[in-house]
Amino acid sequence: MLDSKLGIFGLLSDAGPVVLFVLFVLLSFSIVSWAIIAFKFGYVRKSLNESKAFLDYFFEIYNVDKAFAESENYRKGSLPRVFRSGYIEYRALGDKADIRQLKVRIARAVKREANAESKRLSSLVPFLATVGNTAPFIGLFGTVWGIMTSFHNIGATQSASLAAVAPGISEALVATAAGLAAAIPAVMAYNYFTHQISIIERDLEEFSSDFVAAFINEP
């Protein structure tokens, strides 16, 4: 009888509504976290790869018209997006502005797009940090509640045998395990994405001046 109650489905079938609600919340957190991880992994990796390829081409030819045409092949890259914003501003001004005004306007357009790109890259990532910070405590709450219920049942049945205590304690500890299972991947993914995004943001900052210089020096 005891063994049949220690299976995971047996534990869940006997779990109270509070513990079941906690497990539902943690399962929802985990599903959303993995969806974000899958989406952001592809998005960030694509941005890094396309930005690197475009940057290599840009420094090879150092011609804004050819670079703009080539940037159409790198729609997912952060650096190509920033370059296109500067190019559009450059073509919109044409010969109407002097060199100083041209430089200021292009630099402003590049900075504005770089900030927008940074926000796009960072979107949804804070949710992973939220899951990593809160899931263990939510699981702990479920564990504490389950243990309280177990002790209440012990008092009600006047029995402290292993057969009476083990199922309730095991049920309670499932919540802690679920909290850790949700939190650990979220924290690892958050740290990974934060590092990768910081690399892209550093590249955007470092090469913004090169982009502006390329427009100003364009014959």
mmCIF file of the C-alpha atoms, coordinates in Angstrom:
data_MODEL
# 
_entry.id   MODEL 
# 
loop_
_atom_site.group_PDB 
_atom_site.id 
_atom_site.type_symbol 
_atom_site.label_atom_id 
_atom_site.label_alt_id 
_atom_site.label_comp_id 
_atom_site.label_asym_id 
_atom_site.label_entity_id 
_atom_site.label_seq_id 
_atom_site.pdbx_PDB_ins_code 
_atom_site.Cartn_x 
_atom_site.Cartn_y 
_atom_site.Cartn_z 
_atom_site.occupancy 
_atom_site.B_iso_or_equiv 
_atom_site.pdbx_formal_charge 
_atom_site.auth_seq_id 
_atom_site.auth_comp_id 
_atom_site.auth_asym_id 
_atom_site.auth_atom_id 
_atom_site.pdbx_PDB_model_num 
ATOM 1   C CA . MET A 1 1   ? 0.000  0.000  0.000   1.00 0.00 ? 1   MET A CA 1 
ATOM 2   C CA . LEU A 1 2   ? 2.819  2.379  0.879   1.00 0.00 ? 2   LEU A CA 1 
ATOM 3   C CA . ASP A 1 3   ? 4.669  1.729  -2.404  1.00 0.00 ? 3   ASP A CA 1 
ATOM 4   C CA . SER A 1 4   ? 1.593  2.496  -4.481  1.00 0.00 ? 4   SER A CA 1 
ATOM 5   C CA . LYS A 1 5   ? 1.254  5.849  -2.768  1.00 0.00 ? 5   LYS A CA 1 
ATOM 6   C CA . LEU A 1 6   ? 4.863  6.881  -3.386  1.00 0.00 ? 6   LEU A CA 1 
ATOM 7   C CA . GLY A 1 7   ? 4.553  7.037  -7.169  1.00 0.00 ? 7   GLY A CA 1 
ATOM 8   C CA . ILE A 1 8   ? 4.440  10.542 -8.597  1.00 0.00 ? 8   ILE A CA 1 
ATOM 9   C CA . PHE A 1 9   ? 0.872  10.157 -9.869  1.00 0.00 ? 9   PHE A CA 1 
ATOM 10  C CA . GLY A 1 10  ? -0.180 8.614  -6.583  1.00 0.00 ? 10  GLY A CA 1 
ATOM 11  C CA . LEU A 1 11  ? 1.257  11.568 -4.712  1.00 0.00 ? 11  LEU A CA 1 
ATOM 12  C CA . LEU A 1 12  ? -0.488 14.057 -6.981  1.00 0.00 ? 12  LEU A CA 1 
ATOM 13  C CA . SER A 1 13  ? -3.794 12.230 -6.718  1.00 0.00 ? 13  SER A CA 1 
ATOM 14  C CA . ASP A 1 14  ? -3.707 12.639 -2.941  1.00 0.00 ? 14  ASP A CA 1 
ATOM 15  C CA . ALA A 1 15  ? -2.312 16.201 -2.961  1.00 0.00 ? 15  ALA A CA 1 
ATOM 16  C CA . GLY A 1 16  ? -4.387 18.981 -1.487  1.00 0.00 ? 16  GLY A CA 1 
ATOM 17  C CA . PRO A 1 17  ? -5.747 21.894 -3.538  1.00 0.00 ? 17  PRO A CA 1 
ATOM 18  C CA . VAL A 1 18  ? -3.063 24.331 -2.378  1.00 0.00 ? 18  VAL A CA 1 
ATOM 19  C CA . VAL A 1 19  ? -0.196 22.008 -3.351  1.00 0.00 ? 19  VAL A CA 1 
ATOM 20  C CA . LEU A 1 20  ? -1.882 21.244 -6.686  1.00 0.00 ? 20  LEU A CA 1 
ATOM 21  C CA . PHE A 1 21  ? -2.268 24.966 -7.352  1.00 0.00 ? 21  PHE A CA 1 
ATOM 22  C CA . VAL A 1 22  ? 1.413  25.527 -6.545  1.00 0.00 ? 22  VAL A CA 1 
ATOM 23  C CA . LEU A 1 23  ? 2.403  22.719 -8.914  1.00 0.00 ? 23  LEU A CA 1 
ATOM 24  C CA . PHE A 1 24  ? 0.154  24.163 -11.638 1.00 0.00 ? 24  PHE A CA 1 
ATOM 25  C CA . VAL A 1 25  ? 1.781  27.591 -11.268 1.00 0.00 ? 25  VAL A CA 1 
ATOM 26  C CA . LEU A 1 26  ? 5.267  26.078 -11.419 1.00 0.00 ? 26  LEU A CA 1 
ATOM 27  C CA . LEU A 1 27  ? 4.354  23.973 -14.449 1.00 0.00 ? 27  LEU A CA 1 
ATOM 28  C CA . SER A 1 28  ? 3.030  27.088 -16.193 1.00 0.00 ? 28  SER A CA 1 
ATOM 29  C CA . PHE A 1 29  ? 6.239  28.966 -15.339 1.00 0.00 ? 29  PHE A CA 1 
ATOM 30  C CA . SER A 1 30  ? 8.317  26.107 -16.695 1.00 0.00 ? 30  SER A CA 1 
ATOM 31  C CA . ILE A 1 31  ? 6.377  25.858 -19.978 1.00 0.00 ? 31  ILE A CA 1 
ATOM 32  C CA . VAL A 1 32  ? 6.550  29.608 -20.602 1.00 0.00 ? 32  VAL A CA 1 
ATOM 33  C CA . SER A 1 33  ? 10.249 29.678 -19.667 1.00 0.00 ? 33  SER A CA 1 
ATOM 34  C CA . TRP A 1 34  ? 11.131 26.910 -22.116 1.00 0.00 ? 34  TRP A CA 1 
ATOM 35  C CA . ALA A 1 35  ? 9.121  28.621 -24.854 1.00 0.00 ? 35  ALA A CA 1 
ATOM 36  C CA . ILE A 1 36  ? 11.045 31.863 -24.241 1.00 0.00 ? 36  ILE A CA 1 
ATOM 37  C CA . ILE A 1 37  ? 14.357 29.986 -24.133 1.00 0.00 ? 37  ILE A CA 1 
ATOM 38  C CA . ALA A 1 38  ? 13.673 28.300 -27.480 1.00 0.00 ? 38  ALA A CA 1 
ATOM 39  C CA . PHE A 1 39  ? 12.561 31.546 -29.121 1.00 0.00 ? 39  PHE A CA 1 
ATOM 40  C CA . LYS A 1 40  ? 15.316 33.783 -27.745 1.00 0.00 ? 40  LYS A CA 1 
ATOM 41  C CA . PHE A 1 41  ? 18.054 31.246 -28.416 1.00 0.00 ? 41  PHE A CA 1 
ATOM 42  C CA . GLY A 1 42  ? 17.256 31.235 -32.123 1.00 0.00 ? 42  GLY A CA 1 
ATOM 43  C CA . TYR A 1 43  ? 16.735 34.999 -32.206 1.00 0.00 ? 43  TYR A CA 1 
ATOM 44  C CA . VAL A 1 44  ? 19.964 35.927 -30.431 1.00 0.00 ? 44  VAL A CA 1 
ATOM 45  C CA . ARG A 1 45  ? 22.078 33.362 -32.279 1.00 0.00 ? 45  ARG A CA 1 
ATOM 46  C CA . LYS A 1 46  ? 20.716 34.577 -35.628 1.00 0.00 ? 46  LYS A CA 1 
ATOM 47  C CA . SER A 1 47  ? 21.473 38.167 -34.679 1.00 0.00 ? 47  SER A CA 1 
ATOM 48  C CA . LEU A 1 48  ? 25.045 37.333 -33.682 1.00 0.00 ? 48  LEU A CA 1 
ATOM 49  C CA . ASN A 1 49  ? 25.783 35.301 -36.806 1.00 0.00 ? 49  ASN A CA 1 
ATOM 50  C CA . GLU A 1 50  ? 24.273 37.791 -39.239 1.00 0.00 ? 50  GLU A CA 1 
ATOM 51  C CA . SER A 1 51  ? 25.883 40.776 -37.512 1.00 0.00 ? 51  SER A CA 1 
ATOM 52  C CA . LYS A 1 52  ? 29.311 39.149 -37.758 1.00 0.00 ? 52  LYS A CA 1 
ATOM 53  C CA . ALA A 1 53  ? 28.846 38.259 -41.424 1.00 0.00 ? 53  ALA A CA 1 
ATOM 54  C CA . PHE A 1 54  ? 27.638 41.763 -42.284 1.00 0.00 ? 54  PHE A CA 1 
ATOM 55  C CA . LEU A 1 55  ? 30.448 43.409 -40.341 1.00 0.00 ? 55  LEU A CA 1 
ATOM 56  C CA . ASP A 1 56  ? 33.054 41.382 -42.207 1.00 0.00 ? 56  ASP A CA 1 
ATOM 57  C CA . TYR A 1 57  ? 31.507 42.467 -45.512 1.00 0.00 ? 57  TYR A CA 1 
ATOM 58  C CA . PHE A 1 58  ? 31.218 46.100 -44.392 1.00 0.00 ? 58  PHE A CA 1 
ATOM 59  C CA . PHE A 1 59  ? 34.903 46.432 -43.524 1.00 0.00 ? 59  PHE A CA 1 
ATOM 60  C CA . GLU A 1 60  ? 35.872 44.577 -46.679 1.00 0.00 ? 60  GLU A CA 1 
ATOM 61  C CA . ILE A 1 61  ? 34.171 46.954 -49.113 1.00 0.00 ? 61  ILE A CA 1 
ATOM 62  C CA . TYR A 1 62  ? 33.597 50.051 -46.902 1.00 0.00 ? 62  TYR A CA 1 
ATOM 63  C CA . ASN A 1 63  ? 30.990 51.394 -49.312 1.00 0.00 ? 63  ASN A CA 1 
ATOM 64  C CA . VAL A 1 64  ? 27.629 52.402 -47.900 1.00 0.00 ? 64  VAL A CA 1 
ATOM 65  C CA . ASP A 1 65  ? 25.590 51.736 -51.051 1.00 0.00 ? 65  ASP A CA 1 
ATOM 66  C CA . LYS A 1 66  ? 26.967 48.228 -51.497 1.00 0.00 ? 66  LYS A CA 1 
ATOM 67  C CA . ALA A 1 67  ? 26.717 47.589 -47.765 1.00 0.00 ? 67  ALA A CA 1 
ATOM 68  C CA . PHE A 1 68  ? 23.070 48.657 -47.768 1.00 0.00 ? 68  PHE A CA 1 
ATOM 69  C CA . ALA A 1 69  ? 22.268 46.321 -50.652 1.00 0.00 ? 69  ALA A CA 1 
ATOM 70  C CA . GLU A 1 70  ? 24.050 43.485 -48.839 1.00 0.00 ? 70  GLU A CA 1 
ATOM 71  C CA . SER A 1 71  ? 22.281 44.280 -45.552 1.00 0.00 ? 71  SER A CA 1 
ATOM 72  C CA . GLU A 1 72  ? 18.997 43.183 -47.129 1.00 0.00 ? 72  GLU A CA 1 
ATOM 73  C CA . ASN A 1 73  ? 20.320 39.635 -46.817 1.00 0.00 ? 73  ASN A CA 1 
ATOM 74  C CA . TYR A 1 74  ? 20.766 40.049 -43.047 1.00 0.00 ? 74  TYR A CA 1 
ATOM 75  C CA . ARG A 1 75  ? 17.322 41.057 -41.836 1.00 0.00 ? 75  ARG A CA 1 
ATOM 76  C CA . LYS A 1 76  ? 17.743 39.328 -38.462 1.00 0.00 ? 76  LYS A CA 1 
ATOM 77  C CA . GLY A 1 77  ? 21.081 40.918 -37.567 1.00 0.00 ? 77  GLY A CA 1 
ATOM 78  C CA . SER A 1 78  ? 21.299 43.801 -35.106 1.00 0.00 ? 78  SER A CA 1 
ATOM 79  C CA . LEU A 1 79  ? 24.214 45.568 -36.783 1.00 0.00 ? 79  LEU A CA 1 
ATOM 80  C CA . PRO A 1 80  ? 22.623 45.491 -40.269 1.00 0.00 ? 80  PRO A CA 1 
ATOM 81  C CA . ARG A 1 81  ? 19.427 46.982 -38.819 1.00 0.00 ? 81  ARG A CA 1 
ATOM 82  C CA . VAL A 1 82  ? 21.372 49.812 -37.209 1.00 0.00 ? 82  VAL A CA 1 
ATOM 83  C CA . PHE A 1 83  ? 23.309 50.413 -40.424 1.00 0.00 ? 83  PHE A CA 1 
ATOM 84  C CA . ARG A 1 84  ? 20.107 50.570 -42.491 1.00 0.00 ? 84  ARG A CA 1 
ATOM 85  C CA . SER A 1 85  ? 18.641 53.197 -40.181 1.00 0.00 ? 85  SER A CA 1 
ATOM 86  C CA . GLY A 1 86  ? 21.736 55.356 -40.664 1.00 0.00 ? 86  GLY A CA 1 
ATOM 87  C CA . TYR A 1 87  ? 21.669 54.817 -44.410 1.00 0.00 ? 87  TYR A CA 1 
ATOM 88  C CA . ILE A 1 88  ? 17.999 55.808 -44.683 1.00 0.00 ? 88  ILE A CA 1 
ATOM 89  C CA . GLU A 1 89  ? 18.707 58.996 -42.734 1.00 0.00 ? 89  GLU A CA 1 
ATOM 90  C CA . TYR A 1 90  ? 21.734 59.659 -44.933 1.00 0.00 ? 90  TYR A CA 1 
ATOM 91  C CA . ARG A 1 91  ? 19.743 59.323 -48.150 1.00 0.00 ? 91  ARG A CA 1 
ATOM 92  C CA . ALA A 1 92  ? 16.855 61.373 -46.755 1.00 0.00 ? 92  ALA A CA 1 
ATOM 93  C CA . LEU A 1 93  ? 19.192 64.303 -46.031 1.00 0.00 ? 93  LEU A CA 1 
ATOM 94  C CA . GLY A 1 94  ? 21.127 64.083 -49.292 1.00 0.00 ? 94  GLY A CA 1 
ATOM 95  C CA . ASP A 1 95  ? 22.919 67.338 -50.103 1.00 0.00 ? 95  ASP A CA 1 
ATOM 96  C CA . LYS A 1 96  ? 20.609 69.430 -47.943 1.00 0.00 ? 96  LYS A CA 1 
ATOM 97  C CA . ALA A 1 97  ? 22.783 69.314 -44.823 1.00 0.00 ? 97  ALA A CA 1 
ATOM 98  C CA . ASP A 1 98  ? 26.360 70.287 -44.180 1.00 0.00 ? 98  ASP A CA 1 
ATOM 99  C CA . ILE A 1 99  ? 28.888 67.771 -42.882 1.00 0.00 ? 99  ILE A CA 1 
ATOM 100 C CA . ARG A 1 100 ? 28.349 68.634 -39.230 1.00 0.00 ? 100 ARG A CA 1 
ATOM 101 C CA . GLN A 1 101 ? 24.565 68.436 -39.435 1.00 0.00 ? 101 GLN A CA 1 
ATOM 102 C CA . LEU A 1 102 ? 24.806 65.245 -41.462 1.00 0.00 ? 102 LEU A CA 1 
ATOM 103 C CA . LYS A 1 103 ? 27.029 63.642 -38.841 1.00 0.00 ? 103 LYS A CA 1 
ATOM 104 C CA . VAL A 1 104 ? 24.716 64.636 -35.989 1.00 0.00 ? 104 VAL A CA 1 
ATOM 105 C CA . ARG A 1 105 ? 21.574 63.406 -37.732 1.00 0.00 ? 105 ARG A CA 1 
ATOM 106 C CA . ILE A 1 106 ? 23.090 60.074 -38.773 1.00 0.00 ? 106 ILE A CA 1 
ATOM 107 C CA . ALA A 1 107 ? 24.588 59.500 -35.319 1.00 0.00 ? 107 ALA A CA 1 
ATOM 108 C CA . ARG A 1 108 ? 21.183 60.212 -33.780 1.00 0.00 ? 108 ARG A CA 1 
ATOM 109 C CA . ALA A 1 109 ? 19.446 57.771 -36.131 1.00 0.00 ? 109 ALA A CA 1 
ATOM 110 C CA . VAL A 1 110 ? 22.049 55.093 -35.434 1.00 0.00 ? 110 VAL A CA 1 
ATOM 111 C CA . LYS A 1 111 ? 21.774 55.586 -31.671 1.00 0.00 ? 111 LYS A CA 1 
ATOM 112 C CA . ARG A 1 112 ? 17.975 55.504 -31.773 1.00 0.00 ? 112 ARG A CA 1 
ATOM 113 C CA . GLU A 1 113 ? 17.962 52.232 -33.699 1.00 0.00 ? 113 GLU A CA 1 
ATOM 114 C CA . ALA A 1 114 ? 20.677 50.751 -31.459 1.00 0.00 ? 114 ALA A CA 1 
ATOM 115 C CA . ASN A 1 115 ? 18.514 51.488 -28.398 1.00 0.00 ? 115 ASN A CA 1 
ATOM 116 C CA . ALA A 1 116 ? 15.485 49.943 -30.091 1.00 0.00 ? 116 ALA A CA 1 
ATOM 117 C CA . GLU A 1 117 ? 17.507 46.871 -31.013 1.00 0.00 ? 117 GLU A CA 1 
ATOM 118 C CA . SER A 1 118 ? 18.725 46.529 -27.440 1.00 0.00 ? 118 SER A CA 1 
ATOM 119 C CA . LYS A 1 119 ? 15.123 46.533 -26.233 1.00 0.00 ? 119 LYS A CA 1 
ATOM 120 C CA . ARG A 1 120 ? 14.155 43.904 -28.811 1.00 0.00 ? 120 ARG A CA 1 
ATOM 121 C CA . LEU A 1 121 ? 17.003 41.663 -27.769 1.00 0.00 ? 121 LEU A CA 1 
ATOM 122 C CA . SER A 1 122 ? 16.193 42.019 -24.069 1.00 0.00 ? 122 SER A CA 1 
ATOM 123 C CA . SER A 1 123 ? 12.447 41.507 -24.392 1.00 0.00 ? 123 SER A CA 1 
ATOM 124 C CA . LEU A 1 124 ? 11.071 38.501 -22.454 1.00 0.00 ? 124 LEU A CA 1 
ATOM 125 C CA . VAL A 1 125 ? 14.470 37.803 -20.870 1.00 0.00 ? 125 VAL A CA 1 
ATOM 126 C CA . PRO A 1 126 ? 13.570 39.444 -17.511 1.00 0.00 ? 126 PRO A CA 1 
ATOM 127 C CA . PHE A 1 127 ? 10.771 36.890 -17.149 1.00 0.00 ? 127 PHE A CA 1 
ATOM 128 C CA . LEU A 1 128 ? 13.433 34.177 -16.887 1.00 0.00 ? 128 LEU A CA 1 
ATOM 129 C CA . ALA A 1 129 ? 15.030 36.059 -13.999 1.00 0.00 ? 129 ALA A CA 1 
ATOM 130 C CA . THR A 1 130 ? 11.617 36.348 -12.340 1.00 0.00 ? 130 THR A CA 1 
ATOM 131 C CA . VAL A 1 131 ? 11.081 32.591 -12.627 1.00 0.00 ? 131 VAL A CA 1 
ATOM 132 C CA . GLY A 1 132 ? 14.572 31.887 -11.337 1.00 0.00 ? 132 GLY A CA 1 
ATOM 133 C CA . ASN A 1 133 ? 14.025 34.114 -8.309  1.00 0.00 ? 133 ASN A CA 1 
ATOM 134 C CA . THR A 1 134 ? 10.466 33.171 -7.392  1.00 0.00 ? 134 THR A CA 1 
ATOM 135 C CA . ALA A 1 135 ? 9.973  29.520 -8.394  1.00 0.00 ? 135 ALA A CA 1 
ATOM 136 C CA . PRO A 1 136 ? 12.036 28.054 -5.492  1.00 0.00 ? 136 PRO A CA 1 
ATOM 137 C CA . PHE A 1 137 ? 10.044 30.121 -2.984  1.00 0.00 ? 137 PHE A CA 1 
ATOM 138 C CA . ILE A 1 138 ? 6.737  29.128 -4.547  1.00 0.00 ? 138 ILE A CA 1 
ATOM 139 C CA . GLY A 1 139 ? 7.826  25.491 -4.346  1.00 0.00 ? 139 GLY A CA 1 
ATOM 140 C CA . LEU A 1 140 ? 8.924  26.007 -0.752  1.00 0.00 ? 140 LEU A CA 1 
ATOM 141 C CA . PHE A 1 141 ? 5.523  27.449 0.073   1.00 0.00 ? 141 PHE A CA 1 
ATOM 142 C CA . GLY A 1 142 ? 3.904  24.311 -1.350  1.00 0.00 ? 142 GLY A CA 1 
ATOM 143 C CA . THR A 1 143 ? 6.253  22.154 0.724   1.00 0.00 ? 143 THR A CA 1 
ATOM 144 C CA . VAL A 1 144 ? 5.562  24.031 3.949   1.00 0.00 ? 144 VAL A CA 1 
ATOM 145 C CA . TRP A 1 145 ? 1.829  23.860 3.337   1.00 0.00 ? 145 TRP A CA 1 
ATOM 146 C CA . GLY A 1 146 ? 2.018  20.128 2.580   1.00 0.00 ? 146 GLY A CA 1 
ATOM 147 C CA . ILE A 1 147 ? 4.014  19.418 5.750   1.00 0.00 ? 147 ILE A CA 1 
ATOM 148 C CA . MET A 1 148 ? 1.538  21.440 7.812   1.00 0.00 ? 148 MET A CA 1 
ATOM 149 C CA . THR A 1 149 ? -1.262 19.334 6.347   1.00 0.00 ? 149 THR A CA 1 
ATOM 150 C CA . SER A 1 150 ? 0.662  16.138 7.115   1.00 0.00 ? 150 SER A CA 1 
ATOM 151 C CA . PHE A 1 151 ? 1.132  17.098 10.759  1.00 0.00 ? 151 PHE A CA 1 
ATOM 152 C CA . HIS A 1 152 ? -2.510 18.015 10.985  1.00 0.00 ? 152 HIS A CA 1 
ATOM 153 C CA . ASN A 1 153 ? -3.434 14.555 9.669   1.00 0.00 ? 153 ASN A CA 1 
ATOM 154 C CA . ILE A 1 154 ? -1.056 12.933 12.167  1.00 0.00 ? 154 ILE A CA 1 
ATOM 155 C CA . GLY A 1 155 ? -2.836 14.710 14.969  1.00 0.00 ? 155 GLY A CA 1 
ATOM 156 C CA . ALA A 1 156 ? -6.224 13.756 13.593  1.00 0.00 ? 156 ALA A CA 1 
ATOM 157 C CA . THR A 1 157 ? -5.394 10.055 13.149  1.00 0.00 ? 157 THR A CA 1 
ATOM 158 C CA . GLN A 1 158 ? -3.283 9.796  16.335  1.00 0.00 ? 158 GLN A CA 1 
ATOM 159 C CA . SER A 1 159 ? -0.644 7.887  14.315  1.00 0.00 ? 159 SER A CA 1 
ATOM 160 C CA . ALA A 1 160 ? 2.971  8.847  13.575  1.00 0.00 ? 160 ALA A CA 1 
ATOM 161 C CA . SER A 1 161 ? 3.977  5.661  11.764  1.00 0.00 ? 161 SER A CA 1 
ATOM 162 C CA . LEU A 1 162 ? 6.044  5.779  8.571   1.00 0.00 ? 162 LEU A CA 1 
ATOM 163 C CA . ALA A 1 163 ? 3.071  4.579  6.561   1.00 0.00 ? 163 ALA A CA 1 
ATOM 164 C CA . ALA A 1 164 ? 1.050  7.561  7.760   1.00 0.00 ? 164 ALA A CA 1 
ATOM 165 C CA . VAL A 1 165 ? 3.784  10.224 7.490   1.00 0.00 ? 165 VAL A CA 1 
ATOM 166 C CA . ALA A 1 166 ? 5.781  9.297  4.368   1.00 0.00 ? 166 ALA A CA 1 
ATOM 167 C CA . PRO A 1 167 ? 3.133  9.959  1.686   1.00 0.00 ? 167 PRO A CA 1 
ATOM 168 C CA . GLY A 1 168 ? 2.330  13.435 3.017   1.00 0.00 ? 168 GLY A CA 1 
ATOM 169 C CA . ILE A 1 169 ? 5.991  14.431 3.384   1.00 0.00 ? 169 ILE A CA 1 
ATOM 170 C CA . SER A 1 170 ? 6.811  13.080 -0.092  1.00 0.00 ? 170 SER A CA 1 
ATOM 171 C CA . GLU A 1 171 ? 3.879  14.984 -1.565  1.00 0.00 ? 171 GLU A CA 1 
ATOM 172 C CA . ALA A 1 172 ? 5.126  18.170 0.073   1.00 0.00 ? 172 ALA A CA 1 
ATOM 173 C CA . LEU A 1 173 ? 8.692  17.752 -1.192  1.00 0.00 ? 173 LEU A CA 1 
ATOM 174 C CA . VAL A 1 174 ? 7.451  17.370 -4.777  1.00 0.00 ? 174 VAL A CA 1 
ATOM 175 C CA . ALA A 1 175 ? 6.617  21.092 -4.708  1.00 0.00 ? 175 ALA A CA 1 
ATOM 176 C CA . THR A 1 176 ? 10.211 21.991 -3.799  1.00 0.00 ? 176 THR A CA 1 
ATOM 177 C CA . ALA A 1 177 ? 11.550 19.731 -6.534  1.00 0.00 ? 177 ALA A CA 1 
ATOM 178 C CA . ALA A 1 178 ? 9.160  21.316 -9.034  1.00 0.00 ? 178 ALA A CA 1 
ATOM 179 C CA . GLY A 1 179 ? 10.291 24.797 -7.991  1.00 0.00 ? 179 GLY A CA 1 
ATOM 180 C CA . LEU A 1 180 ? 13.943 23.914 -8.523  1.00 0.00 ? 180 LEU A CA 1 
ATOM 181 C CA . ALA A 1 181 ? 13.153 22.222 -11.848 1.00 0.00 ? 181 ALA A CA 1 
ATOM 182 C CA . ALA A 1 182 ? 11.525 25.433 -13.060 1.00 0.00 ? 182 ALA A CA 1 
ATOM 183 C CA . ALA A 1 183 ? 14.158 27.792 -11.627 1.00 0.00 ? 183 ALA A CA 1 
ATOM 184 C CA . ILE A 1 184 ? 17.443 26.159 -12.651 1.00 0.00 ? 184 ILE A CA 1 
ATOM 185 C CA . PRO A 1 185 ? 16.948 26.222 -16.463 1.00 0.00 ? 185 PRO A CA 1 
ATOM 186 C CA . ALA A 1 186 ? 15.520 29.750 -16.229 1.00 0.00 ? 186 ALA A CA 1 
ATOM 187 C CA . VAL A 1 187 ? 18.559 31.061 -14.329 1.00 0.00 ? 187 VAL A CA 1 
ATOM 188 C CA . MET A 1 188 ? 21.027 29.349 -16.672 1.00 0.00 ? 188 MET A CA 1 
ATOM 189 C CA . ALA A 1 189 ? 19.215 30.704 -19.735 1.00 0.00 ? 189 ALA A CA 1 
ATOM 190 C CA . TYR A 1 190 ? 18.993 34.202 -18.255 1.00 0.00 ? 190 TYR A CA 1 
ATOM 191 C CA . ASN A 1 191 ? 22.740 34.307 -17.619 1.00 0.00 ? 191 ASN A CA 1 
ATOM 192 C CA . TYR A 1 192 ? 23.467 33.003 -21.122 1.00 0.00 ? 192 TYR A CA 1 
ATOM 193 C CA . PHE A 1 193 ? 21.188 35.499 -22.870 1.00 0.00 ? 193 PHE A CA 1 
ATOM 194 C CA . THR A 1 194 ? 22.433 38.385 -20.753 1.00 0.00 ? 194 THR A CA 1 
ATOM 195 C CA . HIS A 1 195 ? 26.012 37.584 -21.766 1.00 0.00 ? 195 HIS A CA 1 
ATOM 196 C CA . GLN A 1 196 ? 25.191 37.196 -25.465 1.00 0.00 ? 196 GLN A CA 1 
ATOM 197 C CA . ILE A 1 197 ? 23.109 40.378 -25.548 1.00 0.00 ? 197 ILE A CA 1 
ATOM 198 C CA . SER A 1 198 ? 25.903 42.318 -23.838 1.00 0.00 ? 198 SER A CA 1 
ATOM 199 C CA . ILE A 1 199 ? 28.245 41.203 -26.640 1.00 0.00 ? 199 ILE A CA 1 
ATOM 200 C CA . ILE A 1 200 ? 25.846 42.511 -29.291 1.00 0.00 ? 200 ILE A CA 1 
ATOM 201 C CA . GLU A 1 201 ? 25.301 45.782 -27.415 1.00 0.00 ? 201 GLU A CA 1 
ATOM 202 C CA . ARG A 1 202 ? 29.052 46.267 -27.099 1.00 0.00 ? 202 ARG A CA 1 
ATOM 203 C CA . ASP A 1 203 ? 29.458 45.707 -30.839 1.00 0.00 ? 203 ASP A CA 1 
ATOM 204 C CA . LEU A 1 204 ? 26.697 48.215 -31.562 1.00 0.00 ? 204 LEU A CA 1 
ATOM 205 C CA . GLU A 1 205 ? 28.393 50.810 -29.377 1.00 0.00 ? 205 GLU A CA 1 
ATOM 206 C CA . GLU A 1 206 ? 31.866 50.197 -30.784 1.00 0.00 ? 206 GLU A CA 1 
ATOM 207 C CA . PHE A 1 207 ? 30.886 50.226 -34.452 1.00 0.00 ? 207 PHE A CA 1 
ATOM 208 C CA . SER A 1 208 ? 28.358 53.063 -34.425 1.00 0.00 ? 208 SER A CA 1 
ATOM 209 C CA . SER A 1 209 ? 31.162 55.567 -34.942 1.00 0.00 ? 209 SER A CA 1 
ATOM 210 C CA . ASP A 1 210 ? 32.520 53.488 -37.853 1.00 0.00 ? 210 ASP A CA 1 
ATOM 211 C CA . PHE A 1 211 ? 29.115 53.508 -39.484 1.00 0.00 ? 211 PHE A CA 1 
ATOM 212 C CA . VAL A 1 212 ? 28.826 57.287 -39.134 1.00 0.00 ? 212 VAL A CA 1 
ATOM 213 C CA . ALA A 1 213 ? 32.359 57.765 -40.493 1.00 0.00 ? 213 ALA A CA 1 
ATOM 214 C CA . ALA A 1 214 ? 31.540 55.619 -43.518 1.00 0.00 ? 214 ALA A CA 1 
ATOM 215 C CA . PHE A 1 215 ? 28.617 57.899 -44.422 1.00 0.00 ? 215 PHE A CA 1 
ATOM 216 C CA . ILE A 1 216 ? 30.598 61.110 -43.908 1.00 0.00 ? 216 ILE A CA 1 
ATOM 217 C CA . ASN A 1 217 ? 33.528 59.865 -45.990 1.00 0.00 ? 217 ASN A CA 1 
ATOM 218 C CA . GLU A 1 218 ? 31.295 58.608 -48.764 1.00 0.00 ? 218 GLU A CA 1 
ATOM 219 C CA . PRO A 1 219 ? 32.246 60.426 -51.974 1.00 0.00 ? 219 PRO A CA 1 
# 
